[in-house]
């Protein structure tokens, strides 16, 4: 993970400055340079950098001053490293008991910060001793250690443990980049402890590294320590030191514990508030190592799976510092001691209702992290759904929706407004459905999103379609066609005229197939025009028209206008009505190659649909060149693929002999596939070329059953293709039954 001058350098320099490795003069120089140079301004970085989990609020930073190159105070900029990390009371108690930090050291630290009084501490210790209670229970029950206290303590980065964590991270960075050896860094720390000189001066005096050399290295690009989580074995006893939901919420995985130090993998190694909170409650320093969102998500799902009521694995929360609505348990259970301590300390036999917990995160950060994480794990859609008690966020991955996180209802309006603002939509209009489009720059490149809002009882639901051009900009061989089907498709697409229809339910990949056909037909000598609703992907060398009902630019009207533009190939997004169908048929009969889609379950069902729209059978027979029926099925994860005995009812539904000796495979589940056993999708196709007997049968008005039998003689049905992919080890019987038999 290389840090470049125009994005990561600022935070890297902040860490080195707060650790004392970079002096004030050189820090100011780096800060000004980052704001004044580079392709991305600091404003863009703060708005869009998803892993910037430490920024409390973009508006609190003096961005204008920094961008202009004027002086900016270090204290203002250092706020980016010190946003609060919220914990539940039960989580605090759990970490204290699991890690057993030194009570005296912990409490004296809070006393020095004026967050606890000596009198309160003495009373708590006496209470614990007299009632034979666990001292941690009493401290938490009397709220001497509470989420608010932890937040205030961590906010003071000048604490001893705060400095230790910053020094540790700075050392890891310098050592990882071979700027200094581990032994020399240890010597510098020992020397500083004796001379009390700044660490930056100590490093220079010992001739280990100069400030000018350090800044020059930052400008060239510096790397963060990284970890391959898939190759790491995490001890169960190490996981027990941290509450599961805390790890999910903050997106980190403990890796090792050595020499009184925790080593954790995190998506945001600059989130020093997380390190400081862990150190406060465990008594151990924290070394932060970078791991990607997707790797952490997969590792957490493997180590601590999260399941819904049906027992299906759900996706872990892929958010660094992601806010979530969490209702704590009704009581603290540690052999009954926690509840007893609460009653004794508060003088009450009942617990007060716990407040809903919300992480302190701005809508700007939250939206950025939702988008960034969706891209990281390959989601195709993002659903943001206001509900009675929370706003639910779900991702669609490989065709299935997964619960990702919940955020408080109070943030619904700000989240919606932020997305609308990015998409240049009307922020004040909340009563009507709206559509929009936005481009968003992530670490992996720039992505486009199609936005749709829908007013509901609890607020506006937002669905964001991830428009990743790499998913559709493919040729016919990449679709998953069988060899004979691919030859048939190429033959149909390269004809000079005729109507080719792609059929299937919503989400079956029809758009990808259309674009693959256009890619095959596209050449310098062809004039290609598309009429789409909406235009999702920009295709080079092709004229694309957006349907707009407000100006009466419908599919039918757009198609009629396109025919006056001397086209060779026309693509109509969908045949929705008789007018569009008639115009498409007429275009195909007058020497144009026309592509379109229809929502039918079977390929030959397109003929019945056209008939119901009033198109005569003889015109359909004359114009139609071919029909492609398709479905999408999930592919078996190659990392956990194994043979298994498929359930007999499934084989029976597919018409496969129960005594077959051919091997059938499935995925047993692993970290790479989020324990689902599947990763990626492929298509099942039924390619029907309309020629000879079939054309004559269509013209004669033959029934759909007879047409299906004729089509089956010309190529594999969807079920037959599915069975081939099962025996080829590409997909499972369950997927084929769901995609074909159950339709």
PyMOL commands that set and color helices and strands:
alter all, ss='L'
color gray80, all
select helices_A, chain A and resi 9-18+24-36+42-48+58-60+63-67+74-81+89-99+103-112+118-130+135-141+147-155+160-176+182-195+199-205+211-220+229-231+236-239+244-250+272-282+293-303+337-346+363-376+409-422+469-472+476-478+483-493+510-521+549-551+555-563+578-589+605-612+617-623+648-654+671-673+692-699+704-713+718-727+733-741
alter helices_A, ss='H'
color red, helices_A
select strands_A, chain A and resi 2-3+222-223+252-258+261-266+285-290+306-307+313-314+381-386+391-397+400-407+434-442+445-456+459-467+498-503+528-532+543-546+569-572+593-598+624-636+641-643+665-667+678-689
alter strands_A, ss='S'
color yellow, strands_A
deselect
rebuild
show_as cartoon
